[in-house]
Every structure is written in C-alpha cells, then in structure tokens.
C-alpha cells in the first residue's frame, strides 16, 4: 500500500466550478500537509500548506485536513482555465517528506 | 530572473554512458535537492544538501552522485546510465533545512532524460 494515494484524473470541469482535489494517507505521523501546482513541462510550485487538522484559506484556494480520516483536500473556487495543471499533495512527518503522484485538472472555458 | 536553472532540458543517453545534470540557484538558498518524477509514482528524493560541502542520500540514491562546492551549484552525476533512470529530474531549493524551510519551494523546469 502506498503511503499517500491521489487519483490521477484527469478531472475536467467547466470554468467557474468548485473543484475538490483529494489525497488519502496511511501514516498518522504526518503533521504538515502541502499542495503543489505543476504546469505542463514546468517544475512544481508550492501553493499552500497546513499544519495538523483544520482549514486554511488563500484567495480562491482552501486546504482542508482531516487527520482522523487521514484525508486532505484542496478546494478551488471559481475555477479558471489558468488553474489547469497537475496538483500534487505532499506530507511531512519532520523526518520524511512524501509526494502524491498528482491529479491532473482541466478547466474548460 | 531569480530562480533555479537546470541544464540541459532534454538528453538522450546510451546505456553505460555517464553525464552531469547541472543545477544553479541565485537566491542564496542553503537547502538544495534533486528529485526524479516518474508516471504514477510522484516525486522521489535522490540526494540533498544542507549547505556547501554537505550532502546526503535521499530515498533513491543508487546510481547517482552529487557534490556541493558552492552555495549556488548542485550538480547531479549519473555514473553509468541504465534504462531504469529514464525520468524527469527536478532540482529544488529552499531557504533553510529546518521547519517549513525544508520543503522544496523553488523548482527548476526539469531535465527530461531518456536512456536507450
């Protein structure tokens, strides 16, 4: 079993939709949870991170962590075609950093 | 423009050949790392450095060497290329090793490497 699972997609939504991207994990030692965005043929960029459980909002993006269910989510409100990219989750336990394999998102104009 | 620069962008090698992937950053970041990205497997850490003269192994170090003689440069060497090393390689930097600084913050655009 992989330590972190992420649906590869692609997830195709119309412009303006609310997008939900998710990761599940198996190791309860993870304490920091990050989301990276990767455009085609580019390196990933760190979008946002959360510590432990709860929500964190940054503009149109909201990161949510449910440690009891070992489930993390990234919500994108009012999605734009420029949001089309692959989104990677990453989990940190202070001694180990694990990346998900990414979900490809396509926002149709 | 500030950031992480990787060269070359593409490379094709024959099995057994050696080569060096170059990585340079101009942000004076102490922490640099190399990842490989394969379909369905996510980013995996190859080697990392917490400062000039200090390097350590990551999750998948076999077949690769690194050195860090300056803060700016962190080259990755393939000793004897194998088809299993066909991948996209990313170099990354962060402003520190501790806490949030250890997460890769700035990535280069990658080197796409094919081993025949």
Interface residues (C-beta under 8 A of the other chain):
Chain A: X4 X6 X8 X32 X34 X41 X42 X43 X44 X45 X46 X49 X88 X90 X92 X97 X98 X99 X100 X101 X102
Chain B: X4 X39 X40 X41 X42 X43 X44 X45 X90 X92 X100 X102 X103 X104 X105 X106 X107 X108 X109 X110
